[in-house]
Amino acid sequence: MKTLHKIHILAIAIFSILAQSCTNLDEKIYSTIPADEFFKNEDEMIMNVGRAYTHLTSYLNHWNIWGTLVITSDEGLCPYRETNLWWDNGVWIDLHRHNFHSQSGNLNNCWSFIFDGVTLCNQILYQMEESEVDFPTKKNLVAEVKILRAWLYLNAIDMYGNVPLAIDFKEKELPDQVGRPALFEFIESEIKGNIDLLDEVPAANNYGRVTQAMAYTMLSKLYLNAKEWIGKEMWRETSDACDKVIGFGKLSLEPDYFSNFKVNNEDSKENIFVVAVDNIYTSSAMIFHQMCLHTLSQQTFGIVDFCWDGFCAMESHYKLYTDQDVRKKSWLEGPQFDSSGNPLMLGPNRQLTYRPQVKALYNEYDPALLDDGVRFAKYEYESGLMNGMNNDYAFYRYADILLMKGEALVRLGRASEALSYFNEVRARAGAPLYQEKDLTLEEILNERSRELAWEGCRRQDLIRFGKWNDAWYEKEAKGDFTKLFPIPYWAIDTNVKLKQNPGYY
């Protein structure tokens, strides 16, 4: 039983109460329950904080940040297939080709996820401030929510850059738009001002919640991308923030890479920050099997609900792995069989065979085949799986800390010191250990892709290494303006203080 499940259940109960308060139109409508009427004790306050964590599950949808980061990178694509699968009015084609616009459903959903979450955090903080209930850990709860809000803004500084900064739930004026320097300063100060009030590392009593290790990982990523975001190299600060996580001495690589992604992965010593997922209480939050697998693959894993045959890996990504690299098993490749070993047949004399090559991204007359592209299988697919998975999703892992530490050292000209950090990750993967001469920036980028495939890191990595604008399969080279996504048209219509990012209309 995952510790955070109680928070999820109680948060759902709060949502039910809020919904019921608005069903009788003859009564006065309240947008929230007044703090003095509900939050009577510590348990109720904790329940309310649970709403902020429950919100994170929306990140995992293919129409939200997870899907957007996969498809806009060079790690994944969603081709138009036989039988007109996955056309969706061309949204996946446009995202892959970086034809971004202010009416893109995915990019609008990402914006909504971030700022709905910010508003929710602001509301929770306001309710705690207004409540007269006091208890020893109240300040710690406040710190948690502030760090979560900073995490949402960390997504905003990456994806949109110029965004409204709103931190006061009572404020009636429309929030001002700020650029990356101001956002950077805000995120950094929020982390530093609250980090000492958090538990050091994940444990049974704080599972799925913000910890110092999570907050220092945020700082590591903030500093790692500082050159892009504020024009200042902060490699030394990146290294120091990674040292904080390493220095706790309580986190480590799991001996088995795939332990981090199993159905029951809550005991991982490597996962630093997760969103607790459960197919009862979080419904269809995480549906990687449906997004990726052909429906016949249901017979391989004993999956009950229908799979949609969509997302697959880019061939160029799959070629990064050697055969001895255990991480290559993150992908299903080759002829497919049911759980009894019988071939899965697409038709007479045609076995379902996932191949690395994808015939076309979009060709109406000669589309990609149903089994083009290797399929994502990093997260364990359990027998009896329906529309929602039970695996907890790892936002941050200790392996990323080691790789960020190594990269920072290389960029500081200390490649010999970086070797041990990279090779700890390589050894676990069964890959040949690096020599100092191997630590080129290109190889570091490739190793990050092997280790962290489809974990939400690739966009930042491609931009940081100067590769985001490059041409790749079925995508032409693009201008620098695509490093930022467009602000949704409706957000600009709602707030006259917002100006569209350069290059968009």
Secondary structure as UniProt FT lines:
FT   HELIX           4..20
FT   TURN            21..22
FT   TURN            25..26
FT   HELIX           35..38
FT   HELIX           42..55
FT   HELIX           56..60
FT   TURN            62..63
FT   HELIX           65..71
FT   STRAND          76..77
FT   HELIX           82..84
FT   TURN            85..86
FT   HELIX           88..90
FT   HELIX           91..96
FT   TURN            97..98
FT   TURN            102..103
FT   HELIX           105..130
FT   TURN            136..137
FT   HELIX           138..159
FT   STRAND          163..164
FT   TURN            169..170
FT   STRAND          177..178
FT   HELIX           180..194
FT   HELIX           195..197
FT   HELIX           204..206
FT   TURN            207..208
FT   HELIX           212..224
FT   HELIX           226..230
FT   HELIX           235..247
FT   HELIX           257..261
FT   TURN            263..264
FT   TURN            266..267
FT   STRAND          271..275
FT   TURN            279..281
FT   TURN            283..284
FT   HELIX           288..292
FT   HELIX           295..297
FT   HELIX           298..301
FT   STRAND          312..313
FT   HELIX           315..318
FT   TURN            319..320
FT   TURN            323..324
FT   HELIX           326..330
FT   STRAND          331..332
FT   STRAND          334..335
FT   TURN            339..340
FT   STRAND          345..347
FT   TURN            348..349
FT   STRAND          350..351
FT   STRAND          353..355
FT   TURN            370..371
FT   STRAND          375..376
FT   TURN            383..384
FT   STRAND          393..397
FT   HELIX           398..411
FT   TURN            412..413
FT   HELIX           415..429
FT   HELIX           436..438
FT   HELIX           441..452
FT   TURN            453..456
FT   HELIX           458..464
FT   TURN            465..466
FT   TURN            468..469
FT   TURN            473..474
FT   HELIX           480..483
FT   HELIX           489..494
FT   TURN            496..497
FT   TURN            502..503
//
